[in-house]
Amino acid sequence: MSETPPLRVAVLAGGRSAEHEVSLSSGRAVRVGLEAAGHEVQWVQVERDGTWHHEGERLSVCPGEGLLGVDVVFGALHGPFGEDGTVQGLLETLDVAYVGAGVAASAVCMDKVLFKQLMAAADVDQVEFVGVREQRWSAAREQVLTEVAELGLPVFVKPAHFGSSVGIVKVREPVELEGALQQAFNHDGLVIVEAMARGVEVECGVLGTMRHERAQGAPPAFASEPGEIVLPGEWYDYEAKYSAAGMELKLPASISASSSERVRELAVETFEYAGCAGLARVDFFVEDERVLVNELNTMPGFTPTSVYAKLMAASGIAYSELLERLCRLALERHERC
């Protein structure tokens, strides 16, 4: 596919988070796609206890010595201990190129509260929210409930550092709120409560541009055609995301041309505000002509049912080309550091 020499790529998959199985599925798809494009893949499985294994043996690494002699690492890891800056920091100490956001951007975007605070500072329209730490919930329960009540009902209660809709509860009645918060605290010491948006749920993929493309006047990143999430149920839960018939991605989204343009523009702006690199999927709600940012995922799923690759394919970027571009972007970023 490419005139450049094939790459040696380590694919990291699994991990310590509740998204372990999703990550394995993502990693397998990435491995198949890279091998189909002629690249050599070294499979590294991160077990649930955090240990790394390669070819059936426990893998040890040493700072400054890279990883298995590869050119680049594709960390198909989701959630805590994979997408939150921890693995990115380890890869930095190994001095190896890796796909996706760096340490700071990974950590910020994994923390839903911190991400929304950053977007508020950038004056980005977004869904109203309240962040609650477990210690404050224990010490000032009535005050927290009063703040949350101002969001109205229904609301969504979420662990702040999880993805794939893990641990999310939709609260319709005031009596349900305390139980939902406690359930979220069982996953995370920081919880976010979000007002329910009434608009169309839209997702947009972002892909970085290469150095030579930027030199010719290309923007810092490309935004895909926005896709609309059409659900058989009430909201985008875990089953909807990862079961074959759980959701429909409607392309193009049923929003106006001006709203579509604004989604793409805001996706790139959000990507830059957060300091991301390589790729991201930005999630929105579109209420008439008002576009609200919901969250940003620095390593979206790469499973056969995942949205990101479908959005890019609909925008003219095939899966194998997407994987190669991500690896080449990682190498460019590593060269600059």
C-alpha positions in Angstrom: 0.0 0.0 0.0 2.8 2.4 0.9 6.0 3.2 -0.9 7.8 3.6 2.4 9.4 0.5 4.1 7.2 -1.7 6.2 7.2 -1.0 9.9 7.7 -3.2 12.9 4.8 -2.4 15.3 4.1 -3.6 18.8 0.4 -3.8 19.5 -0.5 -3.5 23.1 -3.9 -4.9 24.1 -5.8 -6.1 27.2 -5.0 -4.0 30.2 -6.1 -3.6 33.9 -9.4 -1.8 33.3 -13.0 -3.0 32.9 -12.5 -2.6 29.2 -10.0 -5.5 29.0 -12.0 -7.6 26.5 -12.9 -4.6 24.4 -9.2 -3.8 24.2 -8.3 -7.3 23.1 -10.9 -7.1 20.3 -9.5 -3.7 19.2 -5.9 -5.0 19.3 -6.7 -8.1 17.2 -8.4 -5.9 14.6 -5.4 -3.6 14.5 -3.0 -6.5 14.2 -4.9 -8.0 11.3 -5.1 -4.6 9.6 -1.4 -3.9 10.0 -0.3 -7.4 8.8 -2.6 -7.1 5.8 -0.8 -3.9 4.9 2.6 -5.7 5.0 3.8 -4.6 8.5 5.4 -6.9 11.1 3.4 -7.0 14.3 4.6 -8.0 17.8 1.7 -8.8 20.0 2.0 -7.7 23.7 -0.8 -8.7 25.9 -1.3 -6.6 29.1 -3.0 -9.0 31.6 -5.6 -8.0 34.1 -3.0 -7.8 36.9 -0.9 -5.4 34.8 1.8 -7.8 33.7 3.0 -7.7 30.1 3.4 -10.9 28.1 5.0 -11.5 24.6 5.0 -14.9 22.9 3.9 -16.6 26.1 6.7 -15.1 28.3 6.5 -12.3 30.8 8.0 -9.2 29.3 10.4 -6.9 31.1 11.5 -3.5 29.8 14.3 -1.1 30.6 14.2 2.7 30.3 15.8 4.0 27.1 16.0 0.6 25.4 12.8 0.7 23.4 10.3 -2.2 23.2 11.1 -5.4 21.4 13.1 -3.4 18.8 9.9 -2.1 17.2 9.6 1.2 15.3 6.3 2.2 16.9 3.8 1.0 19.5 0.1 0.9 18.8 -1.5 0.9 22.3 -5.0 -0.4 21.7 -5.8 0.1 25.4 -8.9 1.6 26.8 -9.7 3.1 30.2 -7.5 3.5 33.3 -3.9 2.1 33.1 -3.9 2.4 29.3 -5.6 5.5 28.1 -5.0 7.8 31.0 -1.3 8.7 30.5 0.2 5.9 32.6 1.3 3.7 29.7 2.1 6.7 27.7 4.5 7.8 30.4 6.1 4.3 30.4 6.5 4.4 26.6 8.2 7.9 26.9 10.7 6.4 29.3 11.4 3.6 26.9 12.1 6.2 24.2 9.8 4.6 21.6 7.3 6.2 19.3 3.6 5.4 20.1 0.3 6.1 18.5 -2.0 8.7 20.0 -2.1 11.4 22.6 0.8 12.1 25.0 0.9 11.9 28.7 -0.8 15.2 29.6 -3.6 15.0 27.0 -4.3 11.4 27.8 -4.7 12.2 31.5 -6.8 15.2 30.9 -9.2 13.6 28.5 -9.6 10.5 30.6 -10.8 12.6 33.5 -14.3 13.6 32.3 -14.5 16.4 34.9 -11.1 17.9 34.2 -11.8 17.7 30.5 -15.1 19.6 30.9 -13.4 22.2 33.1 -10.8 22.7 30.3 -13.5 23.1 27.7 -15.3 25.6 29.9 -12.1 27.6 30.2 -11.9 27.6 26.4 -15.6 28.8 26.3 -16.8 25.7 24.4 -20.5 25.0 24.6 -21.1 21.7 26.4 -23.6 19.6 28.3 -24.1 21.0 31.9 -22.5 18.9 34.6 -21.5 18.6 38.2 -18.3 16.9 39.4 -18.4 15.1 42.8 -15.5 13.6 44.7 -16.3 10.8 47.1 -14.9 12.7 50.1 -17.2 15.7 49.4 -20.2 13.4 48.9 -19.5 12.0 52.4 -19.0 15.4 54.0 -21.6 17.6 52.2 -24.3 15.3 50.9 -27.2 17.7 51.0 -25.1 20.4 49.3 -24.1 18.0 46.5 -27.7 16.9 46.0 -28.8 20.6 45.8 -26.2 21.3 43.1 -27.2 18.2 41.1 -30.9 19.1 41.4 -30.1 22.3 39.4 -29.4 20.2 36.4 -32.9 18.9 36.3 -33.9 15.3 35.5 -33.1 13.0 34.0 -29.4 13.0 34.5 -26.6 10.5 33.8 -24.3 9.5 36.6 -20.8 8.3 35.5 -17.5 7.3 36.9 -15.2 10.1 35.8 -12.3 7.9 34.6 -14.1 5.1 32.7 -15.0 4.7 29.1 -17.3 2.3 27.1 -20.3 3.4 29.2 -19.0 1.3 32.1 -20.8 2.1 35.4 -23.2 4.7 34.0 -26.7 5.0 35.4 -29.6 7.1 34.1 -31.5 8.7 36.9 -35.1 9.6 36.3 -36.4 10.3 39.8 -34.8 12.1 42.8 -35.0 9.0 44.9 -32.7 7.2 42.5 -29.9 9.7 42.7 -28.1 8.6 45.9 -28.0 5.0 44.9 -26.6 5.9 41.4 -23.9 8.1 43.0 -22.9 5.3 45.3 -22.8 2.8 42.5 -20.5 5.1 40.5 -18.2 5.6 43.5 -17.8 1.8 43.6 -15.9 2.3 40.3 -14.2 5.7 40.8 -13.5 8.2 43.6 -14.6 11.0 41.2 -18.0 11.0 39.6 -19.6 13.3 37.0 -23.3 14.0 36.8 -24.5 15.3 33.4 -27.7 16.9 32.3 -29.6 15.0 29.7 -29.1 16.6 26.2 -32.2 16.5 24.0 -30.5 16.8 20.7 -29.1 14.4 18.1 -26.1 12.3 19.3 -23.3 12.8 16.8 -19.7 11.6 16.7 -16.8 12.9 14.7 -13.4 11.3 14.1 -10.3 13.4 14.1 -7.0 12.3 12.4 -3.8 14.3 12.5 -2.2 15.5 9.3 1.4 14.7 8.3 4.2 17.3 8.4 4.4 17.6 4.6 0.7 18.1 4.4 0.8 20.9 6.9 3.7 22.5 5.0 1.4 22.6 2.0 -1.3 24.4 4.0 -3.3 21.6 5.4 -4.9 22.1 8.9 -3.3 20.4 11.9 -6.0 17.7 11.8 -8.7 16.3 9.6 -12.3 15.9 10.8 -14.4 13.1 9.4 -18.0 13.2 8.2 -20.1 13.4 11.4 -22.1 10.3 12.1 -25.4 10.0 14.0 -25.8 7.4 16.7 -29.2 5.8 16.3 -30.1 3.6 19.2 -32.7 0.8 19.7 -33.0 1.8 23.4 -32.9 5.0 25.4 -29.2 5.7 25.6 -25.8 4.6 24.5 -24.9 1.9 27.0 -22.2 -0.8 26.9 -24.4 -3.3 25.0 -25.3 -0.7 22.4 -21.6 0.1 21.8 -20.3 -3.4 21.5 -23.0 -5.8 20.3 -23.4 -6.3 16.6 -27.0 -4.9 16.5 -26.6 -2.5 19.4 -26.6 0.7 17.4 -26.8 2.1 13.9 -24.3 4.7 12.7 -26.2 6.9 10.3 -24.1 8.7 7.7 -24.6 11.5 7.0 -26.1 12.6 10.3 -29.6 14.1 10.2 -28.4 17.6 11.1 -28.1 20.7 8.9 -25.2 21.5 6.7 -24.2 24.4 9.0 -24.3 22.2 12.1 -22.3 19.5 10.3 -19.7 22.1 9.4 -19.6 23.3 13.0 -19.2 19.8 14.4 -16.2 19.2 12.2 -14.7 22.6 13.1 -15.3 22.1 16.8 -13.9 18.6 16.7 -10.5 19.9 15.5 -10.6 22.8 17.9 -11.4 20.5 20.8 -8.6 18.1 19.7 -6.2 21.1 19.8 -7.4 22.6 23.0 -6.8 19.2 24.8 -3.3 18.9 23.2 -4.1 15.6 21.5 -2.0 13.9 18.8 -2.7 11.3 16.1 -6.4 10.6 16.6 -9.5 11.2 18.7 -13.2 10.7 18.5 -15.2 13.7 19.7 -18.8 13.2 20.8 -21.5 15.8 20.5 -25.1 16.6 21.0 -26.7 18.8 18.3 -29.8 20.7 19.5 -31.2 22.5 16.4 -28.3 24.7 15.4 -26.5 24.5 18.8 -23.6 22.1 18.9 -22.5 20.8 22.4 -19.3 19.0 23.1 -19.8 16.0 25.3 -16.5 14.2 25.6 -13.3 13.3 23.7 -11.9 9.8 23.5 -8.1 9.6 22.8 -8.1 5.9 21.8 -11.5 5.0 20.4 -12.3 1.4 19.9 -11.0 -0.4 16.8 -13.4 -3.3 16.9 -15.5 -4.3 13.8 -18.4 -2.4 15.4 -16.5 0.6 16.5 -17.5 4.0 15.2 -14.1 5.7 14.6 -12.9 3.5 11.7 -16.4 3.6 10.1 -16.3 7.4 10.2 -12.9 7.5 8.6 -14.0 5.0 5.9 -17.0 7.1 5.1 -14.6 10.1 4.7 -12.4 8.2 2.2 -9.7 6.7 4.5 -9.6 2.9 4.4 -8.8 0.9 7.6 -5.3 -0.1 6.5 -4.5 3.4 5.4 -5.8 4.7 8.7 -3.5 2.4 10.7 -0.5 3.2 8.6 -1.1 7.0 8.9 -1.4 6.7 12.7 1.9 4.9 12.9 3.7 7.4 10.6 2.2 10.3 12.7 3.6 8.6 15.8 7.1 8.4 14.2 7.0 12.1 13.2 6.0 13.1 16.7 8.8 11.0 18.2 11.3 12.6 15.9 10.3 16.1 17.1 10.7 15.2 20.8 
